[in-house]
Amino acid sequence: MIEVVSIKFKNRGKAYSFDPRGLSIKAGDKLVVETAKGLELADCSHGNHMVDSTAVVLPLRPVVRLATEDDLRVAEINVRREAEAVEICRKKIAEHKLDMKLVDAECSFEGNKITFFFTSEGRVDFRELVKDLASVFRTRIELRQIGVRDEAKMVGGIAICGRPYCCGQFLEDFQPVSTKMAKIQSLSLNPTKISGSCGRLMCCLRYEQEAYEDLMKKVPKQGAFVETKDGYGTAVQVNLLRQCVKVRLDGDNDDTLHLYKANELAAVPGGRPRDGEEPPHVLHYVPEPEEPEEKEDEWSMPLLYADDAPAPESSAESAEGEKKRSRRRSRSKARPALELKTTEKAQPHPEPKARAAEKPDKAPNGKPAQKKTRDASKNKKPEEKKPEEKKAQPAAGKEEAAKAASGSRRRRGKTTVKPVKIEAKPQTPPQPAAGKEEAAPKKQGSSRRRHRGGGHRKPDAPAE
């Protein structure tokens, strides 16, 4: 085991291992390291850690020191120089009319060399360009041709998946990618859909290639002659991820397909036999054991409402609770009948004037009026009324309600009703069906006239 630190230059792709030489380095620190080109400023991607000696190439380059303020100031100056060098180099390329595309420029930390990176479809004679650049910058000039993938790695950007380019983040080197990988993964072979921004096939097609190759070993290829538990047929469609195959059995219609799992069929070596030959038996089907009961999914969506199940009660508490619930049910059932009774017998509250008429009139000396006493003497025993009077009570209640409504209308101002004096006239005796209640007001009126005219009957004494 050996102690190393991982370092990236300009935070690009590949990480290199360096010897820390006893320094305690953390991820994100700026370091000055020794390289084949001289001293360079780099970023630490992984601090001090131990690795196997066989995983690195010995001897390791050392870390010179942690970057100081002077080192960071020199790095800022080099960045400004790189921007100026790119502009000047593009002008020189246009003057020499060279078929090349300038990508980036890089100044060494010590300032003794400038490297220009460019792309081109073919070879370019840039000897005259190098002489002009050397006369301008008065330093060593190097031009390096790179590929389109390296260009995408240096420039950076956002891929079709919405994330930064893999080559600019963590890929150490570029591995070959072919259209066969896209075909195995059942992807569209449209170049615009499987190509990256660099114009080459996307590097991520290689990530799942090994998994697909393992899955292909368990299922037959599309169009293969297979043996199933129901007979022989042809594989029409293969789903690698689900490990399922759609098969058209011999003797069935073209539209009839059967779905089988990977363990329910097997490919016949050599394909379909000739006419008259019997196909070999290659399937060794073993039925799968019954699946256990499904357990509750830990990742299922939680319930959005509270559980109303009551807590377990003892026998005594449950009995008391059942009694209370039965009482509530009986009350709720009896409530509508009570309300119906009250609505039938209830009379509307009279208005203030009607209430004043019902109250006993008091004389100045504080004694009740004779009218009230006479009414009281007549109605001493209301419980002895006949059934006909009881039936007529709702009619009297309706008359009083109509009077109260007329009074309320007069007070609100909606309708104006003029009082009319009704003179008592001799009427025919009441019919038996009308009851005694209709005759009561007539007797009161007659007694009132006799009292005013000084009749022979004396008023009764007030009841104590």
C-alpha positions as CSV (number, residue, x, y, z in Angstrom):
1,M,0.0,0.0,0.0
2,I,1.1,3.5,-0.8
3,E,-0.2,7.0,0.1
4,V,-1.2,9.2,-2.8
5,V,-3.3,12.2,-3.7
6,S,-5.5,12.5,-6.8
7,I,-5.0,15.6,-8.9
8,K,-6.8,17.1,-11.9
9,F,-5.5,19.8,-14.3
10,K,-8.0,22.5,-15.0
11,N,-10.7,20.2,-13.5
12,R,-10.8,18.1,-16.6
13,G,-11.6,14.4,-16.8
14,K,-8.7,12.2,-15.8
15,A,-7.2,12.2,-12.3
16,Y,-3.5,11.6,-11.8
17,S,-1.8,10.2,-8.7
18,F,1.0,12.2,-7.0
19,D,3.2,11.6,-4.0
20,P,2.1,14.0,-1.1
21,R,5.5,13.8,0.6
22,G,4.1,14.1,4.1
23,L,1.7,17.0,3.3
24,S,-1.9,16.9,4.6
25,I,-4.0,17.7,1.6
26,K,-7.8,18.0,1.3
27,A,-10.0,17.8,-1.7
28,G,-10.3,21.2,-3.4
29,D,-6.9,22.5,-2.4
30,K,-4.7,24.3,-5.0
31,L,-1.3,22.6,-5.4
32,V,1.9,23.2,-7.3
33,V,3.1,19.9,-8.7
34,E,6.1,18.7,-10.8
35,T,5.3,17.3,-14.2
36,A,7.2,16.4,-17.4
37,K,6.5,19.9,-18.7
38,G,7.7,21.6,-15.5
39,L,5.8,23.1,-12.6
40,E,2.0,23.2,-13.0
41,L,-0.9,24.5,-10.9
42,A,-3.5,21.8,-10.3
43,D,-6.6,21.0,-8.2
44,C,-6.8,18.2,-5.6
45,S,-9.8,15.9,-6.3
46,H,-9.1,13.4,-3.6
47,G,-7.0,14.0,-0.5
48,N,-4.5,11.6,1.2
49,H,-5.6,8.0,0.7
50,M,-4.0,4.6,0.5
51,V,-3.9,2.5,-2.7
52,D,-2.3,-0.7,-3.9
53,S,1.2,-0.2,-5.3
54,T,0.1,-2.2,-8.4
55,A,-2.7,0.3,-9.2
56,V,-0.2,3.2,-9.9
57,V,2.8,3.6,-12.1
58,L,6.0,4.1,-10.1
59,P,7.8,6.3,-9.5
60,L,5.2,9.0,-8.6
61,R,5.7,12.6,-9.3
62,P,5.9,14.7,-6.1
63,V,3.7,17.6,-4.8
64,V,6.0,20.6,-4.5
65,R,3.8,22.7,-2.2
66,L,0.4,24.1,-1.4
67,A,-0.4,27.1,-3.7
68,T,0.4,30.5,-2.1
69,E,-1.0,33.9,-2.9
70,D,1.8,34.6,-5.4
71,D,1.1,31.3,-7.2
72,L,-2.6,32.2,-7.5
73,R,-1.7,35.7,-8.8
74,V,0.6,34.1,-11.5
75,A,-2.2,31.8,-12.5
76,E,-4.6,34.8,-13.0
77,I,-1.9,36.5,-15.2
78,N,-1.6,33.3,-17.3
79,V,-5.4,33.2,-17.8
80,R,-5.4,36.7,-19.2
81,R,-2.5,35.8,-21.5
82,E,-4.3,32.8,-22.8
83,A,-7.3,34.9,-23.8
84,E,-5.1,37.4,-25.7
85,A,-3.2,34.5,-27.3
86,V,-6.5,32.9,-28.6
87,E,-7.5,36.2,-30.3
88,I,-4.1,36.8,-31.9
89,C,-3.8,33.2,-33.1
90,R,-7.3,33.3,-34.8
91,K,-6.3,36.4,-36.7
92,K,-3.1,34.8,-37.9
93,I,-5.0,31.7,-39.0
94,A,-7.3,33.9,-41.0
95,E,-4.4,35.7,-42.6
96,H,-2.7,32.4,-43.6
97,K,-6.0,31.0,-44.8
98,L,-5.5,27.7,-43.0
99,D,-8.2,25.0,-42.8
100,M,-8.1,24.6,-39.0
101,K,-10.3,25.5,-36.0
102,L,-8.7,26.9,-32.9
103,V,-10.1,25.4,-29.7
104,D,-8.0,26.7,-26.8
105,A,-4.6,28.0,-25.7
106,E,-2.7,27.0,-22.5
107,C,0.2,28.9,-20.9
108,S,2.7,27.0,-18.7
109,F,2.9,28.0,-15.1
110,E,6.4,29.2,-15.5
111,G,5.5,31.2,-18.6
112,N,8.1,29.7,-21.0
113,K,5.7,28.0,-23.4
114,I,2.2,28.5,-25.0
115,T,0.4,25.5,-26.4
116,F,-2.5,25.9,-29.0
117,F,-5.1,23.2,-29.5
118,F,-6.9,23.0,-32.8
119,T,-9.0,20.6,-34.9
120,S,-8.9,19.9,-38.6
121,E,-10.2,17.2,-41.0
122,G,-6.8,16.6,-42.5
123,R,-3.1,17.6,-42.2
124,V,-2.2,21.3,-42.0
125,D,1.1,23.0,-42.8
126,F,1.3,25.5,-40.0
127,R,5.1,26.2,-40.1
128,E,4.6,29.9,-41.2
129,L,2.0,30.3,-38.5
130,V,4.4,29.1,-35.8
131,K,7.0,31.7,-36.9
132,D,4.5,34.5,-36.7
133,L,3.3,33.5,-33.3
134,A,6.8,33.1,-31.9
135,S,7.7,36.7,-33.1
136,V,4.6,38.1,-31.3
137,F,4.8,36.2,-28.0
138,R,8.7,35.9,-27.8
139,T,8.3,32.4,-26.2
140,R,8.2,28.8,-27.2
141,I,5.1,27.9,-29.4
142,E,3.5,24.5,-29.7
143,L,0.5,23.6,-31.9
144,R,-1.3,20.3,-31.2
145,Q,-4.1,18.7,-33.2
146,I,-6.9,17.1,-31.2
147,G,-10.1,15.1,-32.1
148,V,-13.7,16.2,-31.8
149,R,-14.1,14.2,-28.6
150,D,-11.1,16.0,-27.0
151,E,-12.7,19.3,-28.2
152,A,-15.9,18.5,-26.4
153,K,-14.0,17.6,-23.3
154,M,-12.1,20.9,-23.2
155,V,-15.0,23.1,-24.1
156,G,-17.6,21.4,-21.9
157,G,-21.3,21.7,-22.1
158,I,-24.7,20.1,-21.3
159,A,-25.6,16.7,-22.9
160,I,-29.0,15.6,-24.1
161,C,-29.7,14.0,-20.7
162,G,-29.4,17.4,-19.0
163,R,-26.1,16.7,-17.2
164,P,-22.6,17.9,-18.0
165,Y,-20.5,15.9,-20.5
166,C,-19.2,12.6,-19.0
167,C,-15.9,13.2,-20.7
168,G,-15.5,16.5,-19.0
169,Q,-16.4,15.2,-15.5
170,F,-15.1,11.7,-14.8
171,L,-14.1,9.8,-17.9
172,E,-10.3,9.1,-17.9
173,D,-10.0,8.0,-21.5
174,F,-12.3,7.4,-24.5
175,Q,-13.4,3.9,-25.2
176,P,-14.6,2.7,-28.7
177,V,-18.4,2.7,-29.2
178,S,-20.2,1.0,-32.1
179,T,-23.7,0.9,-33.5
180,K,-23.9,-2.8,-32.4
181,M,-24.3,-1.7,-28.8
182,A,-27.3,0.5,-29.8
183,K,-28.8,-2.5,-31.7
184,I,-28.4,-4.8,-28.7
185,Q,-30.0,-2.3,-26.4
186,S,-33.0,-2.0,-28.8
187,L,-32.3,1.7,-29.4
188,S,-33.1,3.7,-32.4
189,L,-30.4,3.6,-35.0
190,N,-31.0,7.2,-36.0
191,P,-27.6,8.9,-35.8
192,T,-29.1,12.2,-34.4
193,K,-30.6,10.3,-31.4
194,I,-27.6,8.2,-30.4
195,S,-24.8,10.8,-31.2
196,G,-23.4,13.3,-28.8
197,S,-22.6,17.0,-29.3
198,C,-19.2,16.0,-30.7
199,G,-20.9,14.1,-33.5
200,R,-19.7,10.7,-32.4
201,L,-21.7,7.9,-30.7
202,M,-22.5,8.7,-27.1
203,C,-20.1,7.3,-24.5
204,C,-22.9,6.2,-22.3
205,L,-23.9,3.5,-24.7
206,R,-21.0,1.5,-23.3
207,Y,-22.1,1.7,-19.7
208,E,-24.8,-1.0,-19.9
209,Q,-23.2,-3.1,-22.6
210,E,-21.9,-5.8,-20.2
211,A,-25.3,-6.2,-18.6
212,Y,-27.0,-6.6,-21.9
213,E,-24.5,-9.2,-23.0
214,D,-25.2,-11.3,-19.9
215,L,-28.9,-11.1,-20.5
216,M,-28.6,-12.2,-24.1
217,K,-27.0,-15.5,-22.9
218,K,-30.3,-16.4,-21.2
219,V,-32.8,-15.9,-24.0
220,P,-32.7,-16.9,-27.7
221,K,-32.3,-14.4,-30.4
222,Q,-35.1,-12.9,-32.4
223,G,-36.1,-15.3,-35.3
224,A,-34.6,-18.4,-33.7
225,F,-36.3,-21.8,-33.8
226,V,-37.2,-22.6,-30.2
227,E,-38.8,-25.4,-28.1
228,T,-41.4,-24.4,-25.5
229,K,-43.4,-26.3,-23.0
230,D,-46.3,-26.2,-25.4
231,G,-44.4,-27.2,-28.5
232,Y,-42.0,-25.8,-31.2
233,G,-42.2,-22.4,-32.7
234,T,-40.3,-19.3,-33.8
235,A,-39.2,-16.4,-31.5
236,V,-40.9,-13.2,-32.9
237,Q,-40.0,-10.6,-30.2
238,V,-37.5,-10.6,-27.4
239,N,-37.5,-8.4,-24.3
240,L,-34.1,-8.6,-22.7
241,L,-34.8,-6.6,-19.6
242,R,-38.0,-8.5,-18.7
243,Q,-36.5,-11.8,-19.9
244,C,-39.7,-12.6,-21.9
245,V,-40.1,-13.9,-25.5
246,K,-43.1,-13.8,-27.8
247,V,-43.3,-17.1,-29.8
248,R,-45.5,-18.1,-32.8
249,L,-46.1,-21.8,-32.4
250,D,-46.2,-24.2,-35.4
251,G,-49.7,-24.8,-36.5
252,D,-51.1,-21.5,-35.1
253,N,-52.2,-18.5,-37.1
254,D,-49.8,-15.7,-37.8
255,D,-51.7,-13.4,-35.5
256,T,-51.5,-15.8,-32.5
257,L,-48.5,-15.2,-30.2
258,H,-47.7,-16.7,-26.9
259,L,-45.6,-15.1,-24.2
260,Y,-43.0,-17.3,-22.4
261,K,-40.4,-16.6,-19.8
262,A,-36.7,-17.4,-20.3
263,N,-36.9,-20.7,-18.4
264,E,-39.9,-21.9,-20.3
265,L,-38.2,-22.2,-23.7
266,A,-34.8,-23.1,-25.3
267,A,-33.2,-22.4,-28.6
268,V,-32.8,-25.5,-30.9
269,P,-29.2,-25.6,-32.1
270,G,-28.9,-25.7,-35.9
271,G,-32.2,-24.0,-36.4
272,R,-35.4,-25.5,-37.9
273,P,-34.8,-29.1,-39.1
274,R,-35.5,-30.3,-42.7
275,D,-38.9,-31.6,-43.7
276,G,-39.4,-35.1,-42.3
277,E,-36.8,-34.8,-39.6
278,E,-37.9,-34.7,-36.0
279,P,-36.5,-31.7,-34.0
280,P,-34.4,-32.6,-31.0
281,H,-35.6,-32.2,-27.5
282,V,-33.5,-29.6,-25.8
283,L,-35.9,-28.0,-23.2
284,H,-35.5,-29.1,-19.6
285,Y,-38.4,-27.2,-18.0
286,V,-38.6,-27.0,-14.3
287,P,-41.7,-25.2,-13.0
288,E,-41.0,-22.3,-10.7
289,P,-42.0,-22.7,-7.0
290,E,-45.1,-20.8,-5.9
291,E,-44.4,-17.3,-5.0
292,P,-44.9,-16.4,-1.3
293,E,-47.5,-14.0,-0.2
294,E,-46.8,-10.4,-1.2
295,K,-45.4,-8.3,1.5
296,E,-46.2,-4.7,2.0
297,D,-44.1,-2.5,-0.3
298,E,-41.8,-0.3,1.8
299,W,-41.6,2.2,-1.1
300,S,-45.4,2.4,-1.7
301,M,-47.2,5.7,-1.4
302,P,-48.3,6.4,2.2
303,L,-52.0,6.8,3.0
304,L,-53.2,10.4,2.9
305,Y,-55.8,9.9,5.6
306,A,-55.8,8.9,9.3
307,D,-56.9,5.5,10.4
308,D,-60.2,5.7,12.2
309,A,-60.0,2.2,13.8
310,P,-60.7,2.5,17.5
311,A,-58.3,1.1,20.1
312,P,-59.1,-2.3,21.6
313,E,-61.4,-2.0,24.6
314,S,-62.0,-4.3,27.5
315,S,-65.3,-6.3,27.8
316,A,-66.8,-3.9,30.4
317,E,-65.8,-0.8,28.4
318,S,-67.1,-2.3,25.2
319,A,-70.5,-3.1,26.8
320,E,-70.8,0.5,28.2
321,G,-69.9,1.9,24.8
322,E,-72.5,-0.3,23.1
323,K,-75.2,1.0,25.5
324,K,-74.2,4.6,24.8
325,R,-74.3,4.0,21.1
326,S,-77.8,2.3,21.3
327,R,-79.1,5.3,23.3
328,R,-77.8,7.7,20.7
329,R,-79.4,5.7,18.0
330,S,-82.8,5.7,19.8
331,R,-82.6,9.4,20.4
332,S,-81.7,10.1,16.8
333,K,-84.7,7.9,15.6
334,A,-87.1,9.6,18.0
335,R,-86.0,13.1,17.2
336,P,-87.9,13.5,13.9
337,A,-91.2,12.3,15.5
338,L,-90.9,14.9,18.3
339,E,-90.2,17.6,15.9
340,L,-93.3,16.7,13.9
341,K,-95.4,16.9,17.0
342,T,-94.1,20.2,18.0
343,T,-94.6,21.6,14.5
344,E,-98.2,20.5,14.5
345,K,-99.1,21.9,17.9
346,A,-96.7,24.8,18.0
347,Q,-98.2,28.2,17.4
348,P,-96.3,31.2,16.0
349,H,-95.3,33.8,18.6
350,P,-97.8,36.6,18.5
351,E,-96.7,40.2,17.9
352,P,-96.4,42.7,20.7
353,K,-100.0,43.9,20.2
354,A,-101.4,40.4,20.3
355,R,-99.4,39.7,23.5
356,A,-100.7,42.8,25.1
357,A,-104.3,41.6,24.3
358,E,-103.6,38.2,25.9
359,K,-102.2,39.6,29.1
360,P,-104.7,40.3,31.9
361,D,-105.8,43.9,31.9
362,K,-105.1,45.5,35.2
363,A,-107.2,48.3,36.7
364,P,-105.6,51.4,38.2
365,N,-106.1,49.9,41.7
366,G,-104.1,46.8,40.6
367,K,-107.0,44.4,40.4
368,P,-107.5,42.2,37.3
369,A,-110.2,43.2,34.8
370,Q,-113.6,41.5,34.8
371,K,-113.2,40.3,31.3
372,K,-110.3,38.0,32.3
373,T,-112.1,36.7,35.4
374,R,-115.1,35.9,33.3
375,D,-113.0,34.0,30.8
376,A,-111.2,32.2,33.6
377,S,-114.5,31.2,35.2
378,K,-115.6,29.7,31.9
379,N,-112.4,27.8,31.2
380,K,-111.9,26.3,34.6
381,K,-111.7,22.8,33.3
382,P,-110.0,22.8,29.9
383,E,-109.3,19.1,30.2
384,E,-113.0,18.3,30.0
385,K,-113.3,19.5,26.4
386,K,-114.9,17.3,24.0
387,P,-113.0,15.7,21.2
388,E,-114.6,18.1,18.7
389,E,-112.9,21.0,20.5
390,K,-109.5,19.3,20.4
391,K,-109.9,18.9,16.7
392,A,-110.8,22.5,16.2
393,Q,-107.7,23.8,18.0
394,P,-105.4,23.7,15.0
395,A,-107.9,25.9,13.1
396,A,-107.8,28.5,15.9
397,G,-104.0,28.4,15.8
398,K,-104.1,29.1,12.1
399,E,-106.4,32.1,12.6
400,E,-104.0,33.5,15.3
401,A,-101.0,32.9,13.0
402,A,-102.8,34.8,10.2
403,K,-103.5,37.7,12.5
404,A,-99.9,37.7,13.7
405,A,-98.7,37.7,10.1
406,S,-101.0,40.6,9.2
407,G,-99.6,42.5,12.2
408,S,-96.0,41.8,11.2
409,R,-96.8,43.0,7.6
410,R,-98.4,46.2,9.0
411,R,-95.3,46.9,11.1
412,R,-92.8,46.2,8.3
413,G,-94.6,48.4,5.9
414,K,-95.1,46.0,3.2
415,T,-98.9,46.1,3.2
416,T,-101.3,48.5,4.9
417,V,-104.4,47.1,6.4
418,K,-107.1,49.5,7.6
419,P,-108.9,48.5,10.8
420,V,-112.6,47.7,10.3
421,K,-115.1,47.8,13.1
422,I,-117.2,44.7,13.0
423,E,-120.6,45.0,14.5
424,A,-122.2,42.0,16.0
425,K,-125.3,40.8,14.2
426,P,-127.7,38.0,15.1
427,Q,-126.5,34.9,13.5
428,T,-127.9,31.5,13.2
429,P,-126.9,28.9,15.8
430,P,-123.6,27.2,15.0
431,Q,-123.6,23.9,13.3
432,P,-122.7,20.9,15.4
433,A,-119.6,20.2,13.2
434,A,-118.2,23.7,13.9
435,G,-117.8,22.9,17.6
436,K,-118.1,25.2,20.6
437,E,-114.9,27.0,19.8
438,E,-116.5,29.1,17.0
439,A,-119.4,30.1,19.3
440,A,-117.0,31.2,22.1
441,P,-116.1,34.6,20.5
442,K,-119.8,35.4,19.9
443,K,-120.7,34.8,23.6
444,Q,-117.8,37.0,24.6
445,G,-119.1,39.8,22.4
446,S,-122.6,39.5,23.7
447,S,-121.4,39.5,27.3
448,R,-119.3,42.6,26.5
449,R,-122.4,44.4,25.1
450,R,-124.5,43.5,28.2
451,H,-121.8,44.7,30.5
452,R,-121.6,48.1,28.6
453,G,-125.3,48.5,28.6
454,G,-125.6,47.6,32.2
455,G,-127.2,44.1,31.9
456,H,-128.9,42.3,34.7
457,R,-126.0,39.8,35.2
458,K,-123.3,40.8,37.8
459,P,-119.6,40.1,37.2
460,D,-118.1,37.2,39.0
461,A,-115.7,37.7,41.7
462,P,-112.1,37.5,40.7
463,A,-110.5,34.2,41.3
464,E,-107.8,34.1,44.0
